[in-house]
Amino acid sequence: MSNIIGIVKWYNKEKGYGFISCNDGKDVFAHHSQIKEKGPEKDLHEGENVSLDIHDGQRGPMAINIQKL
């Protein structure tokens, strides 16, 4: 899947992960390594709009190529 729009459900900056609610109603895991921004912008905030792709990881769906909108 690609070019999905979602909203950050929650994100823990210290742990480096969180979840994004996709426009289809499903929640996907989001890891800091998949956020495209660099430097201080490389974190997510609750309620923020993002675009992403979904990859079927070992533990379920995972957001990849996360970009802030």
N, CA, C and O atoms as CSV, one atom per row, in Angstrom:
chain,resi,resn,atom,element,x,y,z
A,1,MET,N,N,0.849,-1.178,0.000
A,1,MET,CA,C,0.000,0.000,0.000
A,1,MET,C,C,0.893,1.239,0.000
A,1,MET,O,O,1.992,1.221,0.554
A,2,SER,N,N,0.419,2.296,-0.616
A,2,SER,CA,C,1.217,3.517,-0.608
A,2,SER,C,C,0.324,4.745,-0.611
A,2,SER,O,O,-0.870,4.674,-0.899
A,3,ASN,N,N,0.944,5.878,-0.281
A,3,ASN,CA,C,0.256,7.163,-0.251
A,3,ASN,C,C,-0.983,7.157,0.632
A,3,ASN,O,O,-2.050,7.617,0.225
A,4,ILE,N,N,-0.838,6.646,1.810
A,4,ILE,CA,C,-1.919,6.626,2.785
A,4,ILE,C,C,-1.793,7.867,3.656
A,4,ILE,O,O,-0.687,8.281,4.002
A,5,ILE,N,N,-2.922,8.456,4.008
A,5,ILE,CA,C,-2.944,9.605,4.903
A,5,ILE,C,C,-3.395,9.120,6.271
A,5,ILE,O,O,-4.332,8.329,6.380
A,6,GLY,N,N,-2.733,9.592,7.303
A,6,GLY,CA,C,-3.096,9.208,8.657
A,6,GLY,C,C,-2.890,10.349,9.633
A,6,GLY,O,O,-2.356,11.405,9.293
A,7,ILE,N,N,-3.332,10.102,10.856
A,7,ILE,CA,C,-3.178,11.066,11.946
A,7,ILE,C,C,-2.442,10.363,13.080
A,7,ILE,O,O,-2.776,9.233,13.435
A,8,VAL,N,N,-1.449,11.025,13.645
A,8,VAL,CA,C,-0.690,10.443,14.745
A,8,VAL,C,C,-1.625,10.265,15.945
A,8,VAL,O,O,-2.183,11.231,16.466
A,9,LYS,N,N,-1.780,9.019,16.366
A,9,LYS,CA,C,-2.633,8.706,17.521
A,9,LYS,C,C,-1.879,9.036,18.804
A,9,LYS,O,O,-2.405,9.722,19.682
A,10,TRP,N,N,-0.653,8.549,18.908
A,10,TRP,CA,C,0.260,8.909,19.998
A,10,TRP,C,C,1.672,8.556,19.572
A,10,TRP,O,O,1.886,7.690,18.724
A,11,TYR,N,N,2.639,9.246,20.180
A,11,TYR,CA,C,4.049,9.012,19.876
A,11,TYR,C,C,4.876,9.355,21.102
A,11,TYR,O,O,4.727,10.433,21.677
A,12,ASN,N,N,5.753,8.431,21.505
A,12,ASN,CA,C,6.625,8.630,22.657
A,12,ASN,C,C,8.032,8.927,22.141
A,12,ASN,O,O,8.715,8.038,21.633
A,13,LYS,N,N,8.454,10.167,22.276
A,13,LYS,CA,C,9.759,10.592,21.749
A,13,LYS,C,C,10.909,9.847,22.421
A,13,LYS,O,O,11.871,9.473,21.750
A,14,GLU,N,N,10.826,9.623,23.743
A,14,GLU,CA,C,11.907,8.930,24.456
A,14,GLU,C,C,12.067,7.488,23.979
A,14,GLU,O,O,13.190,7.008,23.829
A,15,LYS,N,N,10.961,6.801,23.741
A,15,LYS,CA,C,11.026,5.406,23.285
A,15,LYS,C,C,11.181,5.298,21.773
A,15,LYS,O,O,11.631,4.273,21.263
A,16,GLY,N,N,10.805,6.366,21.052
A,16,GLY,CA,C,11.002,6.380,19.606
A,16,GLY,C,C,9.958,5.630,18.804
A,16,GLY,O,O,10.234,5.187,17.689
A,17,TYR,N,N,8.767,5.481,19.354
A,17,TYR,CA,C,7.709,4.827,18.584
A,17,TYR,C,C,6.332,5.309,19.022
A,17,TYR,O,O,6.183,5.994,20.034
A,18,GLY,N,N,5.336,4.934,18.235
A,18,GLY,CA,C,3.955,5.285,18.533
A,18,GLY,C,C,3.038,4.616,17.533
A,18,GLY,O,O,3.407,3.621,16.909
A,19,PHE,N,N,1.837,5.165,17.378
A,19,PHE,CA,C,0.865,4.603,16.446
A,19,PHE,C,C,0.209,5.709,15.637
A,19,PHE,O,O,0.000,6.823,16.117
A,20,ILE,N,N,-0.110,5.369,14.395
A,20,ILE,CA,C,-0.792,6.281,13.483
A,20,ILE,C,C,-2.128,5.657,13.106
A,20,ILE,O,O,-2.191,4.476,12.764
A,21,SER,N,N,-3.200,6.449,13.169
A,21,SER,CA,C,-4.527,6.017,12.715
A,21,SER,C,C,-4.652,6.362,11.240
A,21,SER,O,O,-4.573,7.528,10.855
A,22,CYS,N,N,-4.847,5.336,10.419
A,22,CYS,CA,C,-4.958,5.546,8.974
A,22,CYS,C,C,-6.379,5.946,8.602
A,22,CYS,O,O,-7.311,5.781,9.389
A,23,ASN,N,N,-6.531,6.474,7.385
A,23,ASN,CA,C,-7.841,6.922,6.942
A,23,ASN,C,C,-8.832,5.774,6.752
A,23,ASN,O,O,-10.026,6.018,6.580
A,24,ASP,N,N,-8.356,4.527,6.780
A,24,ASP,CA,C,-9.269,3.381,6.688
A,24,ASP,C,C,-9.697,2.890,8.070
A,24,ASP,O,O,-10.411,1.894,8.182
A,25,GLY,N,N,-9.261,3.588,9.127
A,25,GLY,CA,C,-9.664,3.243,10.485
A,25,GLY,C,C,-8.706,2.328,11.226
A,25,GLY,O,O,-8.889,2.093,12.420
A,26,LYS,N,N,-7.685,1.805,10.549
A,26,LYS,CA,C,-6.731,0.903,11.195
A,26,LYS,C,C,-5.575,1.693,11.798
A,26,LYS,O,O,-5.188,2.742,11.284
A,27,ASP,N,N,-5.034,1.174,12.891
A,27,ASP,CA,C,-3.857,1.767,13.526
A,27,ASP,C,C,-2.622,0.974,13.122
A,27,ASP,O,O,-2.653,-0.256,13.080
A,28,VAL,N,N,-1.534,1.682,12.823
A,28,VAL,CA,C,-0.283,1.020,12.463
A,28,VAL,C,C,0.849,1.533,13.340
A,28,VAL,O,O,0.862,2.694,13.749
A,29,PHE,N,N,1.795,0.651,13.620
A,29,PHE,CA,C,2.977,0.957,14.417
A,29,PHE,C,C,3.868,1.928,13.649
A,29,PHE,O,O,4.044,1.786,12.439
A,30,ALA,N,N,4.430,2.915,14.347
A,30,ALA,CA,C,5.330,3.895,13.732
A,30,ALA,C,C,6.629,3.962,14.530
A,30,ALA,O,O,6.609,4.261,15.724
A,31,HIS,N,N,7.757,3.685,13.876
A,31,HIS,CA,C,9.075,3.733,14.516
A,31,HIS,C,C,9.827,4.960,14.011
A,31,HIS,O,O,9.700,5.335,12.845
A,32,HIS,N,N,10.609,5.581,14.891
A,32,HIS,CA,C,11.317,6.821,14.529
A,32,HIS,C,C,12.230,6.666,13.320
A,32,HIS,O,O,12.477,7.644,12.614
A,33,SER,N,N,12.736,5.471,13.064
A,33,SER,CA,C,13.644,5.264,11.931
A,33,SER,C,C,12.947,5.449,10.586
A,33,SER,O,O,13.613,5.594,9.562
A,34,GLN,N,N,11.615,5.447,10.577
A,34,GLN,CA,C,10.864,5.583,9.329
A,34,GLN,C,C,10.354,7.003,9.079
A,34,GLN,O,O,9.674,7.248,8.082
A,35,ILE,N,N,10.675,7.937,9.972
A,35,ILE,CA,C,10.266,9.333,9.793
A,35,ILE,C,C,11.271,10.007,8.866
A,35,ILE,O,O,12.473,9.977,9.132
A,36,LYS,N,N,10.796,10.612,7.789
A,36,LYS,CA,C,11.672,11.189,6.767
A,36,LYS,C,C,12.348,12.491,7.187
A,36,LYS,O,O,13.435,12.793,6.695
A,37,GLU,N,N,11.740,13.271,8.081
A,37,GLU,CA,C,12.338,14.529,8.510
A,37,GLU,C,C,13.650,14.272,9.255
A,37,GLU,O,O,13.888,13.174,9.759
A,38,LYS,N,N,14.487,15.293,9.314
A,38,LYS,CA,C,15.779,15.170,9.996
A,38,LYS,C,C,15.875,16.180,11.132
A,38,LYS,O,O,15.094,17.130,11.193
A,39,GLY,N,N,16.833,15.975,12.032
A,39,GLY,CA,C,17.086,16.906,13.131
A,39,GLY,C,C,15.930,16.982,14.110
A,39,GLY,O,O,15.278,15.975,14.384
A,40,PRO,N,N,15.671,18.175,14.640
A,40,PRO,CA,C,14.631,18.328,15.665
A,40,PRO,C,C,13.224,18.066,15.127
A,40,PRO,O,O,12.290,17.882,15.907
A,41,GLU,N,N,13.065,18.047,13.808
A,41,GLU,CA,C,11.757,17.764,13.209
A,41,GLU,C,C,11.463,16.267,13.153
A,41,GLU,O,O,10.367,15.864,12.762
A,42,LYS,N,N,12.443,15.433,13.546
A,42,LYS,CA,C,12.279,13.987,13.431
A,42,LYS,C,C,11.545,13.415,14.642
A,42,LYS,O,O,12.034,12.496,15.299
A,43,ASP,N,N,10.386,13.959,14.924
A,43,ASP,CA,C,9.490,13.366,15.901
A,43,ASP,C,C,8.066,13.692,15.485
A,43,ASP,O,O,7.835,14.577,14.661
A,44,LEU,N,N,7.128,12.980,16.051
A,44,LEU,CA,C,5.726,13.151,15.703
A,44,LEU,C,C,4.967,13.661,16.913
A,44,LEU,O,O,5.385,13.472,18.055
A,45,HIS,N,N,3.846,14.311,16.642
A,45,HIS,CA,C,3.013,14.857,17.715
A,45,HIS,C,C,1.576,14.382,17.528
A,45,HIS,O,O,1.093,14.278,16.400
A,46,GLU,N,N,0.902,14.097,18.625
A,46,GLU,CA,C,-0.485,13.655,18.596
A,46,GLU,C,C,-1.333,14.622,17.766
A,46,GLU,O,O,-1.258,15.838,17.941
A,47,GLY,N,N,-2.141,14.062,16.857
A,47,GLY,CA,C,-3.024,14.864,16.021
A,47,GLY,C,C,-2.405,15.366,14.731
A,47,GLY,O,O,-3.099,15.966,13.910
A,48,GLU,N,N,-1.109,15.133,14.534
A,48,GLU,CA,C,-0.409,15.612,13.339
A,48,GLU,C,C,-0.780,14.756,12.120
A,48,GLU,O,O,-0.865,13.532,12.223
A,49,ASN,N,N,-0.998,15.399,10.971
A,49,ASN,CA,C,-1.295,14.689,9.727
A,49,ASN,C,C,0.002,14.234,9.069
A,49,ASN,O,O,0.972,14.989,8.996
A,50,VAL,N,N,0.007,12.986,8.587
A,50,VAL,CA,C,1.182,12.418,7.938
A,50,VAL,C,C,0.759,11.595,6.724
A,50,VAL,O,O,-0.382,11.143,6.629
A,51,SER,N,N,1.696,11.412,5.802
A,51,SER,CA,C,1.511,10.440,4.730
A,51,SER,C,C,2.472,9.291,5.017
A,51,SER,O,O,3.522,9.489,5.628
A,52,LEU,N,N,2.111,8.103,4.576
A,52,LEU,CA,C,2.912,6.926,4.885
A,52,LEU,C,C,2.617,5.799,3.918
A,52,LEU,O,O,1.638,5.836,3.173
A,53,ASP,N,N,3.468,4.809,3.942
A,53,ASP,CA,C,3.235,3.535,3.279
A,53,ASP,C,C,3.127,2.507,4.393
A,53,ASP,O,O,3.574,2.750,5.513
A,54,ILE,N,N,2.535,1.358,4.087
A,54,ILE,CA,C,2.405,0.305,5.092
A,54,ILE,C,C,3.157,-0.934,4.627
A,54,ILE,O,O,3.028,-1.370,3.484
A,55,HIS,N,N,3.938,-1.484,5.535
A,55,HIS,CA,C,4.712,-2.704,5.298
A,55,HIS,C,C,4.226,-3.760,6.283
A,55,HIS,O,O,4.015,-3.461,7.459
A,56,ASP,N,N,4.047,-4.984,5.817
A,56,ASP,CA,C,3.662,-6.069,6.722
A,56,ASP,C,C,4.907,-6.577,7.430
A,56,ASP,O,O,5.678,-7.357,6.869
A,57,GLY,N,N,5.096,-6.132,8.662
A,57,GLY,CA,C,6.250,-6.528,9.461
A,57,GLY,C,C,6.021,-7.848,10.169
A,57,GLY,O,O,4.951,-8.446,10.052
A,58,GLN,N,N,7.026,-8.303,10.902
A,58,GLN,CA,C,6.942,-9.569,11.629
A,58,GLN,C,C,5.862,-9.550,12.698
A,58,GLN,O,O,5.293,-10.589,13.033
A,59,ARG,N,N,5.577,-8.348,13.240
A,59,ARG,CA,C,4.599,-8.234,14.319
A,59,ARG,C,C,3.319,-7.535,13.876
A,59,ARG,O,O,2.535,-7.085,14.712
A,60,GLY,N,N,3.105,-7.442,12.568
A,60,GLY,CA,C,1.912,-6.787,12.055
A,60,GLY,C,C,2.247,-5.586,11.193
A,60,GLY,O,O,3.415,-5.349,10.886
A,61,PRO,N,N,1.230,-4.822,10.796
A,61,PRO,CA,C,1.465,-3.685,9.905
A,61,PRO,C,C,2.323,-2.606,10.549
A,61,PRO,O,O,2.164,-2.279,11.726
A,62,MET,N,N,3.238,-2.058,9.747
A,62,MET,CA,C,4.166,-1.033,10.226
A,62,MET,C,C,4.206,0.113,9.222
A,62,MET,O,O,4.252,-0.112,8.013
A,63,ALA,N,N,4.187,1.343,9.730
A,63,ALA,CA,C,4.286,2.522,8.866
A,63,ALA,C,C,5.732,2.695,8.406
A,63,ALA,O,O,6.663,2.600,9.207
A,64,ILE,N,N,5.910,2.947,7.115
A,64,ILE,CA,C,7.227,3.258,6.563
A,64,ILE,C,C,7.102,4.538,5.736
A,64,ILE,O,O,5.998,4.942,5.371
A,65,ASN,N,N,8.221,5.163,5.447
A,65,ASN,CA,C,8.234,6.395,4.638
A,65,ASN,C,C,7.285,7.456,5.203
A,65,ASN,O,O,6.515,8.063,4.458
A,66,ILE,N,N,7.343,7.675,6.510
A,66,ILE,CA,C,6.447,8.630,7.172
A,66,ILE,C,C,6.913,10.055,6.873
A,66,ILE,O,O,8.075,10.398,7.090
A,67,GLN,N,N,5.989,10.877,6.372
A,67,GLN,CA,C,6.288,12.285,6.090
A,67,GLN,C,C,5.197,13.164,6.664
A,67,GLN,O,O,4.009,12.871,6.525
A,68,LYS,N,N,5.606,14.242,7.311
A,68,LYS,CA,C,4.638,15.204,7.847
A,68,LYS,C,C,3.984,15.961,6.704
A,68,LYS,O,O,4.615,16.237,5.683
A,69,LEU,N,N,2.713,16.294,6.885
A,69,LEU,CA,C,1.990,17.082,5.872
A,69,LEU,C,C,1.817,18.508,6.333
A,69,LEU,O,O,1.234,19.322,5.616
